[in-house]
Amino acid sequence: MRNQAHAPEKLPYQAILFLSFGGPDKPEDVIPFLENVLRGRHVPRERMHEVAEHYFQFGGKSPINEQNLALIAAIRRELDAHGLGELPIYFGNRNWHPLLGDTVAQMAADGVKRALCFVTSSFSSYSGCRQYRENILAARAAVGPSAPEIDKIRVWYNHPLFVEAMADRVCEALARLPVKERESALIAFTAHSIPMAMAESSEYVKQLKESCRLVAAAVGGHAYELVYQSRSGPPRQPWLEPDIGDFIRGRAAAGRKDALIVTPIGFVSDHMEIMFDLDEEARQICDGLGIPMARSLSVGTHPSFVKMVRLLIEERLQANPLRLAIGQYGPNHDVCREECCPAMPPFTAGKAPMAGSSVA
């Protein structure tokens, strides 16, 4: 990758937009936040309050915003160190402050005409990719003619530095297990469950499987499984399975009580869904069944992941970029096709993940 400095007048982009899901910062934010998530959807009020209890259990505050700010600060340092200090980074969320619309309005007020957007979602699906592009279009339309053009960075599920960062997190978790448990430990990769209708109209599962394969190979070929968490749809609606809790119970019922490395490969930060689904529920199940468990951190501010973000930005600043990817599929497209990750049919519309997901 070329590391030369870029003169400001020659940059094809004037700013970076860091776009995420958002989460409440205090207890009184929880219900308004969830109302934002569910606006226009047919989700029962009691289901919303059920999810709200997850937040109240942890003081009514999601760590997602602070974790995103820490990642932005790390990216800022990385850009500064590689001749890209003239690119400001703006932060916007889909569902909570700083809201995307406000951020795009500020970018316009600052005179930004064209920006590059990094979304905290590494896998393709309607809620993880296309919906963010729709959010950007809506925000630009609300601002009007002065709104900047905003291009989204490609998904990076098979970028070598994402794989390197995830493999490092798995190795850190393995080291926390007793020595006698490490060799036979199974890696349970977790990702946000989504409705089957959404999965079948995207490459979500294919990309997840490839990431899991690449990371498992990078840590020495440990046995692994892809499982899911954070389902929020009605029982009659099919979602991706198995759920992490059902998976753990099923293995135990079959007499398999080998140690588990629970690895949230589908998430960028250790936010509320990781805390509740893995650190609370999965941990309690494992403890109750006598199964040793270590939970990998998400990529977060891992230096390799931060470097990856900088390289992805540099790709779009160059006429002949080096587009890094490993595995069998190559680098994903920069510009999504019109038919990519279509919205779900009416029966399932609006049932996207609810609780602060980096997939949603």
N, C-alpha and C positions, 0 to 999 in steps of 0.2 A: 504493500500500500504506500502510495506517495504521501510524504509528510510535509511537503513544502508549504510555507505560509501562503495565504490567499489574500490578495489586495482587496479591500472592501468593495471597490468599484467593480471588481470582476466577479464577485460572488453571485451565483444565480439565486441565492436565498439571502434574506436579510435578518432572519431570526429562526429560532427553533421553538416549536410549540410542543410541550410535554403534556400529553393528554391521558387522563386516567378516569377511574370510575367514581371516586369520591367516597366519603364516609363521614359520619357525624363526629363533631369535636367535643360534644358535651351531651348530657342526658336529654336536655330539652330539644336538641337537634334530631333525635332519633326518629320520632314519628314524622316530622316534616321531610327528613331525608328519605324515608321509606315511601312516603307519599309521592315524592319526586320520582323514585324508581318505578313505582306502580301506576303512575298517571296514565290514563287511557287504557288500562288493562283490567281484565275481569278477574281479579284476585280477591278472594273473600277478606273482609276486614280482620276477621279473627286470625287468618294466616299472617297478615302483616304484624299483628300484635305478638304472635308467636315468635316471629323473627326478631321483633324488637326486644324480646326478653333475652335473646343472645347478647345483644349489645349492653343491656342493663346489667347482665351478669358480670360484665367487665367494666363497670363504671360508666356506661353510656357513651364511651368514646372509642372510635376505631383508630388503630395506629396507622392506617393507610396514608393519611395526609403527611404525617411526620416522616414516615418511611419514604414517601415520594420526594419530600423536600431534601432528605438526606441523599437520595440518589441524584436529584438535580444538582446539589452542591458538588457531588463527586464528578458528575459529567462536566460541570462548569470548570473544575480544576483540570480535568483531562483536556478539554478544548483549549483552555488557556495555555497549557503546556505544549500544545501542538499547533500553535499559530492560528487558532480560531477564536481568539479572545474577542473579536469584534462581533460575534454572533450572540445576541442576547437570548436568554431562555425564558419563555413565558410558560406559566403553569395553569392548566384549566382542567375541570372535571365535568363528567357527564351529569352527575346527580347532586353534588354539593359544592360549597364554596372552596376555592374560587371556581365559579361556574364558567363553563366554556364560553357562553355568550358574552359575559363580562370581560373575559380575557381577550376575545377577538375584538371587542370594542376598544379595549386599551391598546391593542396592537395597531388598530387603525388610527387611533389618536396619536400614537407615537410615529406614524408615518411608515409603518411596515407595509410593503406592497406584495411581498412574496415570502412565504415561510414553509419550513419543512417540519412535519409532525411526527413525533415518536409516540406511539401508543403502547401502553403497558400490557400488551397482549401478544403472545408469541405464536398463536395458532389461529387458523382461519375458521371462522364461523360467522353467522349473521351477527350475533351479539358481540363477538370478539373482533370483528373487522368492519363489515359493511355498515353496521349500525353507527360505529364511530364516524365513518365517512358521511353518513346521513346527518349526524349531529353537527359535523363541521359545515356542511352545506346549509343547514338550518341557521346556525350561528352567523354565517356570512350573510345570509339573506336578511336576517334581523338587523344587522349593522348597516347594510345597504351598499351603495356603489364604492364607498371608501374601504370596504373590507378587503383584507389581503387575500391573494390566492394562497391556498394551503395544500401541499402535497403530502401524502402519507408515506412514511418509510415502510418498506416491505416487511413481512413477517420473517422471523429469524430463528425458527425452531431448529434448524440444522446448521446454524452458524457455528464454526469450530470453537469460538470463544464462549458461546452459550453452553455448548456441550462441556467445555473445559471447566467452566464455573460450576455447572451442576454436578459434574463428576467430583470436583473438589469438595462440594457440600456433602456428597454421599460418603466420601472417604472420611471426612470429619465425623460424621455420624457413626460410621463403622468403628472408628477409634474409641468411641464412647461405650461400646459394648464390651463385655468380658471377652478376653482373648479366645476362650474356648467356643464362643458363640459366633465369632466373626466369619469363619469359613463357610458355614452352612446358612448364614443369614440370607433371607430373601429380600430383595428390594421391591417394595410396593409403591410404585409411582402413582401419584394421585393427580387428577385433574377435575375441573368442575364438570359435573354431569350437565348435559343439555338434552332437550327433547330429541327423540329419534328423528323427527321430521327435520330439525335443524342440522343434526349430524349427517343425515343422508343427502342433504343438499350442499354440503361443504366438504373440505378435505380435513376437517378437524381430527377425526380418529386416525386417518392415515398419517398425518403429521405427528400426532402424539406417539403413535407406535414407532415411528422412525426416531424421534427424540429419545424415547426409552431405550431403543436398541443401541443407539450411539453412546448414550451415557453408560449403560451397563457394560458395553465393550470397553469403554475408557477406564472403568474401575476394575477390570480384570475378568469380566465375563461372569459375574454373579448371576444366579437365577433371578428373574424379575417377573412382575405382573403389572399390567396397567389396570387400575381401578378408579372409581369415581367417588365424588363427595358433593355435598351441598345441593342435593336435589331440592327443588322447590315447587314442582308441579303436582297436580292432583293424582291420586292413585291410578285412575283409569287412563292416564296419559303415559305412554311409554317413554322413558328416559334411558340414557346410557347406564349400563350396569356392568359389573357388580358395585354396589356401594362398599366403601372401605370397611364399615362395621360388619356387613354381611359376609364380606370376604374373610375377615379375621375369624368370625364364628364358624364359617364353613370349613376353613382349614383345621381349626381346633377339633371340630366334630369328626373330621377324617383322620384325626390322630397326629396332625402336623402342628407342632408347637415350636418350630424353629424360630429363631429371632427374626424380627422384622425391622428393616430400615424403611420408614415411611417417608417418602420423598415427594413434596408438592411441586412436581415438574410443571404443572399447568399454571403456576402463580409466580409473580415477580417478587411480591413482598409477603412477609408473615403477618397478614392482616387478620381481620376478625374471623373469617372462615377457617383459616389455618388454626387459630387459637381455639375455636369452639369444636370444629370437626375432628381435628387431629390431636391437639394438646389436651383436650378434655375428653371427648367421647371415645376416640380410638385408644387413647392411653388407658382409660378406665376399662375398656373391653379387654385389652391386653393384660392389664394387671389382674383382672378378675379371672382370666383363663391361664395365668402363669406363663405368658408369652413375653420374653424380653423384647423391648422395643426401643429404638432410637429414632428420633425424628430429624431429618435433614432440614437445614435452613433453606429458604428460597434463595435465589441468586442475589437479590437485594443489591448491596453496593460492592459485591465481589469485584476486585480489580479487573478480572478478565471480562466480566459483563460490562463494566463501565467502558473499557477499551472497545468492546464490540459496538456500543452505541456510537462512540466517536467514529469508528470505521464505517458504520452505516451512514452516518452523516457525510463523511468524506466521499463515499460512493456517489452521492447525489451532487457533489460539488465539482465533479470531474467529467470531462468529455469521454474518457475511456477508462471507466472505473474497473478496479479489481473487485468482483462480487464474490466474496468468500462463502462457500457452503461445502459440507461434506455429506457423505452418504450417497444414496441412490437417486435422489430427486433433483439435485442442483439448487441454485438460488431461486427463491420465489420471485414472482413478477413485481415490478415497481408500480405499474398502473393496472388496477383491477379490471377485469373484463366486465361488461355490462351484466352478464348472468352470474357473476360470482356471488356465492353465499346469499341467495335470495331470501327475502323475508318469509316467515313461516306462514302456512295456510291459516285461515281464520280460526279453526278449532284450537290451534296451539299458539296463536299470536298472543304476545304479551306475557308468556310464561318464562321469560328469560330469567337467569339467576338474579337473586334479590339482595344478597347480603354482602355487598362490598367486593364482589369478585373482580379479579384482573382479567377474567375471561369475558365477563359481561360488559 
